[in-house]
Amino acid sequence: MQDGIVIGEGVVLDARPASFITRAMGAMLDFLVIGAVVAAVLIVGAVWFVENAVLGEDIAAIVYVLANVVVMVGIPVTVETLSRGRSVGKLACGIRVVRDDGGPVRFRHALVRALIGVIELWLTFGGIAAIASLSNAKGKRLGDLAAGTYAVRVRGGKPPSAPVVMPQSLAAWAHTADMRRLPDGLALAARQMLGRAARLAPESRARLADDLAGRIEPYVAPGPPTGTHPEAFLHAVLAERRERELAAGQRERRRAQEQAELLHRLPFAVADPPR
């Protein structure tokens, strides 16, 4: 199963589902915040009603029901709708509730999640939600399944790496150079260095580039033009290797297709019947 969101252009966006522990921590923080707010409101309200002597049994029952509706449904729906899927707990834990297609949640999504959450979160103290979340590949609880949503991580993911680009000044040399296969560890080290070069200290960056360029140069003949910067040399080698491997893969795929077509033809060179 693929963790990600496929947009219309066929590109998979990185949207890793939040783990059960992260979601549980966010829910606990939300409960603490809501509990603190409700406790403060109840204390102030109780003092006011007692002082004004207007708190009869009927009024107390109505206030109790309204308070439960506000706490269990009103507050979660309002917060998730206005924040587009984030609450205090989710913000602290770096997660967000999104639709299955990656879009922001709307009022109806938040309402469905909150209504079902009354049973699976409040009345069962999160037991049903925990079982459902642990049983689902994306960590969905019942409210998420009904609303078509799930929680994703919005921070803590792998930072994007800088792309490997062929320097124009080295393109002609790289296309004609003889490049032997690089050891996997060496090629990976060069790619990682270029990916985080902008975040390295200048001294460390220069030292790593010189070291990697010196280790890769014996695998390339002829060597790069005199005065080539080590990082430019690494970019050129890795970019050319990528293009050559891509071309080789395409040739192999075409050859496999041709062989498959040949095997499906009728024997003795009899032409296939028209389709």
Secondary structure, 3 states (H helix, E strand, C coil): CCCCEECCCCCEECCCECCHHHHHHHHHHHHHHHHHHHHHHHHHHHHHHHHHCCCCHHHHHHHHHHHHHHHHHHHHHHHHHHCCCCCHHHHHHCEEEEECCCCECCHHHHHHHHHHHHHHHHHCCCHHHHHHHHHCCCCCCHHHHHHCEEEEECCCCCCCCCCCCCCHHHHHHHHHCEECCCCHHHHHHHHHHHHCHHHCCHHHHHHHHHHHHHHHHHHEECCCCCCCCHHHHHHHHHHHHHHHHHHHHHHHHHHHHHHHHHHCCCCCCCCCCCC
